[in-house]
Amino acid sequence: MKGVTSLDISAIESFSSKELEQFKSVCNYLLSHTFVVRTVHNGDKGRVNNPDYTFLSIHYETVREYLSLLDWDLRKDDFHGYFYVTNADDANRLVLNKNVTAMLLALRMIYEENQERVGLEHDVICTVRDVLDKTVTDYAILPPRPNMDEVRRGFTLLENHSIIQRLDGRFNMPSCVFAILPTILTVVSSERLEAVASMLRKEEDIEETDEDTAG
């Protein structure tokens, strides 16, 4: 395989039964959820260290070599605190519908606009209402009265892939509070964000021109 000649099986053989189970669990989680973040929200305890992140920090090379045999590339962002996998064939590419894509881009915009409020874990706290304000009021991507069940399903999908993390309430409630995780920086690059923002600005300019002409 590219970049890897062989897997040092002795490292895996040296694992205890508990470590071996965690090794399998972490690999499966990465392949199905893409990201592993440094801390997770645990109810009244607040932010707690994620044992999967700790495991990957210790056994990064072993897990990386194992996944490379399956054509997966394990990467890490030490500064923002997460690991993630990519695949040359885009096997882990998540296909989103238009509404969820709009929600994702709104989340990235909110994250960018609130850089000064980024927490210790590089996350930004916001509400479902904040996202709806972007997608419904500011850019009219979603209808004036969006189907909140669809909104809930969209947010749940994004949470399942460690892009956001719910803190309080339910995703079908405008008051629901959640954290936008720094993983969104990998999901939506600065270049992609600027391209979308530029497109939206052009659409606004066209609408204003049409209104001036009509007036």
GIDA-V861765 format. One record per helix or strand of 2 or more residues. SS is the DSSP state (H for helix, E for strand). FROM is the first residue (numbers start at 1). TO is the last residue. If there is no record, write none. Layout:
# GIDA-V861765
ss=SS from=FROM to=TO
ss=SS from=FROM to=TO
This chain:
# GIDA-V861765
ss=H from=9 to=13
ss=H from=17 to=33
ss=E from=35 to=37
ss=E from=39 to=41
ss=H from=43 to=45
ss=E from=47 to=49
ss=H from=51 to=58
ss=H from=60 to=68
ss=E from=72 to=77
ss=E from=82 to=87
ss=H from=98 to=113
ss=H from=115 to=117
ss=E from=124 to=127
ss=H from=128 to=138
ss=H from=148 to=160
ss=E from=164 to=168
ss=E from=177 to=180
ss=H from=184 to=187
ss=H from=190 to=214
